[in-house]
Amino acid sequence: MKETTIAAIASGTSIGGVGIVRISGPMSHAIGAQIAKKDALVARHATFTQFYDDNDEVMDEGLVIYFKGPNSFTGEECVELQGHGGLVVLNRLLKRVYALGAEPAKAGEFTERAFLNGKLDLVQAEAIHDLIMSQSEAQAKAAMNSLSGQFSAQTSAINDALIHLRVYVEATIDFSEEDIDFITDGNVLKRLDAVEGDIQALLASANQGKLLTDGVTVVLAGKPNAGKSSILNALSGEESAIVTDIAGTTRDTLKEHVVIHGLPLHIIDTAGLRETTDVIEQEGIRRTREAMKKADLILWIHDDRDQTIEEDPLLSSLNVPILHVRNKVDLTGKPTGKDGNVIALSAKEHQGVDLLRDAIVEIVQFQPTQGLFSARERHLVALKDSLAHLAVAKTLLTAGHSIDLVAEEIRLAQDDIGLITGRFSTDELLGEIFSSFCIGK
């Protein structure tokens, strides 16, 4: 338990009908009772009251709710003051809370305390942030799946399997003088194969979850006036970019957030690539090339009237999937369709745009399912590292090397799994995760 008491506005900084000041720590009850002018607060009861300043002047009125630890979100004594959602009112209330001994909460500190007090694990803590930041229903559902423990349960099962493996392997070390073959009796090699399979399956799901959490950065690139901005507008469903017949209209990158089949896309419209003496256009082209380097997918846009397919030399040096889009088939009379990684369409007439949407989802290998959970890069790294250690353990075991080395590799594999839920974590990791949260969360 922390000795300090923290407070913050938990309802955000926009004006609304209801505003919430959250307090957590040993002084919470005393602060809440004094502001509400109550001798005591009844746990888990919403009490309508007036909120008073140090001069006994009423600042606001609303509900005070007391949560007696450990039966609270943070696991500590907690109080919520729920009043009107005006920022002036909330800041007056918060100032009074600080004057009575609370400290300003850091970003994510309430959730961090919940983690440190065992109310949730690290995956669930991250899921709270992902749920708040969701831009689509699929993202929200995946975050909720993680928050409810689906991801954690699978990592816990793998951790238990690794513990059983270590029991047999380390028994071989501890009872080396006994005439017992723990490795054979425990089917250690078979168990190693089974755990590997479980981790690989979880890694595949986590890859899908990461796509859903992070989204996919899609860059529209090509010659000037090929119809990049028209394709952006067609995909986003609104007039986000200016469309004219004048080449070079787009001189800077323009980003739109679009959801296709539940998958969030960050679509970047860029300046057309060509030789130019215009200083402003040159800067736009430089930014285009920078965006291409950071893309998860590049849509290379062609004007279907131009029968030559010219690619920028940069494309061949990038390890990025490329979809070729032949736009303006309404002007050439050709049918819309898909042939390999080439899509023929008319963005202006909205013909073939659905083919492009489906192709984007297919090329990034996104498979929307009901059981997806939110995941992050660090989860993928931990799962891959765990698999690497198990592969070494199998090699050492089959080659007849020291059992001590096998045991160490399995222990390291278990440590990697523990990093996911925070069973093993560093202060630097915790600081990086919780600093991305909002104040009051």
C-alpha positions in Angstrom: 0.0 0.0 0.0 1.2 3.5 -0.8 1.4 6.0 2.1 0.5 9.0 0.0 -3.0 10.0 -1.0 -3.5 11.0 -4.6 -6.3 12.8 -6.4 -7.3 13.9 -9.9 -10.2 14.6 -12.1 -11.3 11.2 -13.4 -14.0 12.4 -15.9 -11.7 14.1 -18.4 -11.1 17.7 -19.2 -14.1 18.4 -21.4 -17.3 20.0 -20.1 -20.1 17.6 -19.3 -23.2 17.0 -17.1 -21.2 15.1 -14.5 -17.7 15.5 -13.3 -15.7 13.2 -11.0 -12.8 13.8 -8.6 -11.2 10.5 -7.6 -9.2 10.2 -4.4 -7.1 7.1 -3.4 -4.9 6.5 -0.3 -5.1 6.4 3.5 -6.5 10.0 3.8 -9.3 9.5 1.3 -12.1 8.9 3.9 -11.0 11.9 6.1 -10.8 14.2 3.0 -14.2 13.1 1.6 -15.9 13.4 5.0 -14.6 16.9 5.6 -15.6 18.2 2.2 -19.1 16.7 2.6 -19.2 17.7 6.3 -20.1 14.2 7.4 -18.8 12.5 10.6 -18.3 9.3 8.6 -19.0 7.9 5.1 -20.8 4.6 4.7 -18.8 2.2 2.4 -20.3 1.6 -1.0 -23.2 3.9 -0.5 -23.9 6.9 -2.7 -24.8 9.9 -0.5 -26.2 13.1 -1.9 -24.5 16.0 -0.2 -23.1 19.5 -0.7 -19.3 20.1 -1.1 -17.8 22.8 1.1 -14.7 24.8 0.9 -12.5 25.9 3.9 -14.8 28.8 4.6 -17.9 26.6 4.8 -19.1 28.0 1.4 -20.8 25.5 -0.8 -18.8 24.8 -4.0 -21.1 22.3 -5.5 -23.5 19.5 -4.7 -23.6 15.9 -5.8 -22.7 12.3 -4.7 -19.9 11.2 -2.4 -19.1 7.5 -2.6 -16.6 5.8 -0.3 -14.9 2.5 -1.1 -13.2 0.9 1.8 -9.9 -0.9 0.8 -9.1 -3.4 -0.4 -12.6 -3.5 -2.1 -11.9 -0.6 -4.5 -10.4 -0.2 -7.9 -6.9 0.6 -6.5 -7.2 -1.8 -3.6 -6.8 1.3 -1.3 -9.2 3.5 0.6 -11.0 5.5 -2.2 -13.5 8.3 -2.5 -15.3 9.7 -5.5 -16.8 13.1 -5.5 -19.4 13.3 -8.3 -20.6 16.8 -9.0 -21.4 18.9 -12.0 -19.0 18.7 -15.0 -17.9 22.3 -15.3 -14.1 22.6 -15.2 -14.1 25.6 -12.9 -16.3 23.7 -10.4 -14.1 20.6 -10.7 -10.9 22.5 -10.3 -12.2 24.3 -7.2 -13.1 20.9 -5.7 -9.7 19.4 -6.6 -7.9 22.4 -5.1 -9.8 21.8 -1.8 -8.8 18.1 -1.9 -5.1 19.0 -2.3 -5.4 21.5 0.5 -6.6 18.7 2.8 -3.5 16.6 2.1 -3.8 14.8 -1.2 -1.2 15.0 -3.9 -1.8 15.4 -7.7 -1.9 11.9 -9.3 0.6 11.2 -12.1 -0.6 9.8 -15.4 -1.9 6.3 -14.9 -1.1 6.3 -11.1 -4.6 5.0 -10.1 -4.2 2.0 -12.5 -0.6 1.5 -11.4 -1.7 1.3 -7.8 -4.4 -1.3 -8.8 -1.6 -3.3 -10.4 0.8 -3.0 -7.5 -2.0 -4.0 -5.1 -2.9 -7.1 -7.1 -6.3 -5.9 -8.3 -5.3 -6.5 -11.9 -2.3 -7.7 -13.9 -0.2 -5.8 -16.4 -2.2 -7.0 -19.4 -5.5 -5.9 -17.8 -3.9 -2.5 -16.9 -2.9 -2.0 -20.5 -6.4 -3.1 -21.6 -7.9 -0.2 -19.7 -5.9 2.2 -21.7 -6.8 0.4 -24.9 -10.5 0.4 -24.1 -10.4 4.2 -23.5 -8.5 4.8 -26.7 -10.7 2.5 -28.9 -11.7 3.9 -32.2 -13.9 0.9 -33.3 -16.3 -1.6 -31.8 -13.9 -4.4 -32.6 -11.1 -2.6 -30.7 -13.3 -2.0 -27.7 -14.4 -5.7 -27.7 -10.8 -6.9 -27.9 -9.7 -4.6 -25.1 -12.6 -5.8 -23.0 -11.6 -9.4 -23.7 -8.1 -8.6 -22.3 -9.6 -6.7 -19.4 -11.8 -9.6 -18.5 -8.7 -11.9 -18.4 -8.8 -13.9 -21.6 -5.2 -13.1 -22.6 -4.0 -13.5 -19.0 -5.7 -16.9 -18.6 -3.8 -18.3 -21.6 -0.5 -17.0 -20.4 -1.2 -18.4 -16.9 -1.9 -21.9 -18.4 1.4 -21.8 -20.3 3.2 -20.7 -17.1 1.7 -23.6 -15.2 2.8 -26.0 -18.0 6.4 -24.6 -17.8 6.3 -25.1 -14.0 5.5 -28.8 -14.5 8.3 -29.1 -17.0 10.7 -27.6 -14.5 9.6 -30.0 -11.8 10.7 -33.0 -13.9 13.9 -31.4 -15.2 15.1 -30.0 -11.8 14.2 -33.3 -10.1 16.8 -34.9 -12.4 19.3 -32.5 -11.0 18.3 -32.7 -7.3 18.0 -36.5 -7.3 20.8 -37.3 -9.7 21.9 -40.2 -7.5 18.5 -41.9 -7.6 17.9 -44.5 -10.2 14.9 -42.6 -11.7 14.7 -41.3 -15.2 12.6 -38.2 -14.6 13.0 -36.9 -18.2 11.5 -40.1 -19.7 8.9 -40.6 -16.9 7.7 -37.0 -17.3 7.5 -37.1 -21.1 9.6 -33.9 -21.0 10.2 -33.8 -24.8 6.5 -34.3 -25.5 5.6 -31.7 -23.0 8.1 -29.3 -24.5 6.4 -29.8 -27.9 3.0 -29.2 -26.4 4.0 -26.0 -24.7 5.7 -24.7 -27.9 2.4 -25.4 -29.8 0.4 -23.4 -27.1 2.8 -20.5 -27.3 2.7 -20.5 -31.1 -1.1 -20.4 -31.1 -1.1 -17.6 -28.5 1.5 -15.7 -30.6 -0.8 -16.0 -33.7 -3.7 -14.6 -31.7 -1.5 -11.8 -30.2 -0.4 -10.8 -33.7 -4.0 -10.3 -34.7 -4.6 -8.4 -31.4 -1.7 -6.1 -32.1 -3.0 -5.3 -35.6 -6.3 -4.4 -33.9 -4.7 -2.4 -31.2 -2.2 -0.4 -33.2 -4.0 -0.3 -36.6 -2.2 -0.4 -39.9 -0.5 2.6 -41.5 -1.4 2.7 -45.2 0.5 5.2 -47.5 -1.0 6.3 -50.8 1.8 7.0 -53.2 2.3 7.5 -57.0 2.6 10.0 -59.7 0.8 13.4 -59.4 -2.9 13.4 -60.4 -3.2 9.6 -60.3 -6.1 9.9 -58.0 -4.6 9.3 -54.6 -6.7 11.9 -52.9 -9.9 10.5 -54.6 -9.0 7.1 -53.2 -8.5 8.6 -49.7 -11.9 10.2 -49.9 -13.5 7.0 -51.2 -12.0 4.9 -48.4 -12.8 7.4 -45.7 -16.3 8.1 -47.0 -15.9 11.9 -46.8 -14.2 14.7 -48.7 -11.0 14.8 -46.7 -8.7 15.8 -49.5 -9.0 18.4 -52.2 -9.4 16.8 -55.6 -8.7 18.7 -58.9 -7.4 17.9 -62.3 -4.2 20.0 -61.6 -1.2 17.8 -60.9 0.6 18.5 -57.6 -2.5 19.7 -55.7 -1.5 17.7 -52.7 1.8 19.1 -51.3 1.8 17.7 -47.8 0.8 14.5 -46.2 -2.8 14.2 -45.0 -3.9 11.5 -42.5 -7.3 10.0 -42.1 -8.4 7.2 -39.7 -10.7 4.6 -41.3 -12.1 1.3 -40.0 -12.5 -1.6 -42.4 -14.0 -4.9 -41.2 -13.1 -3.8 -37.6 -9.4 -3.1 -38.5 -8.3 0.5 -37.9 -6.3 2.1 -40.8 -4.2 5.2 -40.6 -4.3 6.2 -44.3 -1.8 8.8 -45.4 -2.3 10.7 -48.7 1.0 12.0 -50.0 2.4 14.4 -52.6 2.8 13.0 -56.1 6.3 11.8 -56.9 8.0 13.7 -59.8 10.9 15.9 -60.6 10.1 19.5 -59.7 11.8 22.8 -59.0 9.0 24.0 -56.7 10.6 24.2 -53.2 7.3 23.6 -51.4 6.5 20.6 -53.6 10.0 19.2 -53.1 9.4 19.3 -49.3 6.1 17.4 -49.9 7.9 14.8 -51.9 10.5 14.4 -49.2 7.7 13.8 -46.7 6.2 11.3 -49.0 9.3 9.2 -49.1 9.6 9.4 -45.3 6.0 8.2 -44.9 6.7 5.3 -47.3 9.6 4.2 -45.1 7.3 4.0 -42.1 4.3 2.3 -43.8 2.9 -1.1 -43.0 1.3 -1.1 -46.6 1.8 1.0 -49.7 -0.9 1.6 -52.2 0.9 2.5 -55.4 -1.7 4.5 -57.4 -1.7 4.5 -61.3 -3.8 6.4 -63.7 -5.3 3.7 -65.9 -4.9 5.9 -68.9 -1.1 5.6 -68.5 -0.2 2.1 -69.6 3.3 2.3 -68.3 3.8 1.1 -64.7 6.6 3.1 -63.2 7.7 2.4 -59.6 9.8 4.7 -57.5 13.3 3.3 -56.9 12.6 3.5 -53.2 9.9 0.8 -53.4 12.4 -2.0 -54.2 14.5 -1.1 -51.1 11.5 -1.3 -48.7 10.4 -4.5 -46.9 6.8 -3.3 -47.2 3.9 -5.1 -49.0 2.7 -3.1 -52.1 -0.8 -3.1 -53.7 -0.9 -1.6 -57.2 -4.2 0.3 -57.8 -5.2 1.2 -61.4 -7.5 4.1 -60.9 -9.9 5.9 -63.3 -11.1 2.8 -65.2 -14.3 4.9 -65.8 -12.2 6.9 -68.3 -10.8 3.8 -70.1 -13.9 1.7 -70.1 -12.1 -1.3 -68.4 -13.9 -3.4 -65.8 -13.1 -3.2 -62.1 -11.4 -6.3 -60.7 -8.5 -7.8 -58.8 -5.6 -9.6 -60.5 -2.9 -10.7 -58.0 -1.7 -7.6 -56.3 -3.3 -5.2 -58.8 -6.8 -3.7 -58.2 -8.6 -1.9 -61.0 -11.2 0.6 -59.8 -12.7 4.1 -60.2 -12.5 6.1 -57.0 -14.6 8.9 -58.5 -17.5 6.6 -59.3 -17.0 4.4 -56.2 -16.6 1.3 -58.4 -14.3 -1.4 -57.1 -13.6 0.4 -53.8 -14.9 -2.6 -51.8 -12.4 -4.8 -53.7 -9.6 -2.5 -52.4 -10.9 -2.7 -48.9 -11.0 -6.5 -48.9 -7.5 -6.6 -50.5 -6.1 -4.4 -47.7 -7.5 -6.6 -45.0 -6.2 -9.7 -46.9 -2.7 -8.5 -47.5 -2.1 -7.5 -43.8 -3.5 -10.9 -42.9 -6.1 -9.6 -40.5 -8.7 -12.2 -39.5 -11.6 -10.7 -37.5 -12.9 -13.2 -35.0 -15.0 -12.9 -31.8 -12.2 -14.1 -29.5 -9.6 -11.5 -30.3 -7.9 -9.7 -27.4 -5.8 -6.5 -27.5 -2.0 -7.0 -27.6 1.1 -5.0 -27.9 4.6 -5.3 -29.4 6.1 -6.2 -26.0 3.8 -9.2 -25.7 4.9 -10.5 -29.1 8.6 -10.1 -28.2 8.1 -12.0 -24.9 6.3 -14.9 -26.7 9.0 -15.1 -29.4 11.8 -15.0 -26.8 10.1 -17.7 -24.8 9.8 -19.9 -27.9 13.5 -19.3 -28.6 14.5 -20.5 -25.2 12.3 -23.6 -25.5 13.9 -24.4 -28.9 17.4 -24.2 -27.3 16.1 -26.4 -24.4 14.9 -29.1 -26.9 18.2 -29.0 -28.8 20.3 -29.4 -25.6 18.1 -32.2 -24.3 18.1 -34.2 -27.5 21.9 -33.7 -27.8 22.5 -35.0 -24.3 23.9 -31.8 -22.9 23.9 -30.9 -19.2 20.4 -31.0 -17.6 21.4 -27.8 -15.8 21.5 -25.9 -19.1 18.1 -27.3 -20.1 16.6 -26.3 -16.8 18.0 -22.7 -17.2 16.5 -22.3 -20.7 13.1 -23.4 -19.5 13.4 -21.0 -16.5 14.2 -18.2 -18.9 11.2 -19.2 -21.1 9.0 -19.0 -18.0 10.4 -15.5 -17.1 9.5 -14.3 -20.6 5.9 -15.4 -20.2 5.9 -13.7 -16.8 6.8 -10.4 -18.3 3.5 -10.3 -20.2 1.3 -10.2 -17.1 3.9 -8.4 -14.9 4.8 -11.4 -12.8 8.4 -10.3 -13.6 8.7 -6.6 -14.5 11.1 -3.8 -14.2 10.5 -0.3 -12.9 11.4 1.1 -16.4 8.7 -1.1 -18.0 6.1 -0.1 -15.5 7.0 3.6 -15.9 6.7 3.3 -19.7 3.3 1.6 -19.6 1.6 3.7 -17.0 2.9 7.1 -18.3 0.9 6.6 -21.5 -2.4 6.7 -19.4 -4.6 9.8 -18.8 -4.5 11.7 -15.6 -7.2 10.3 -13.3 -7.0 6.7 -14.7 
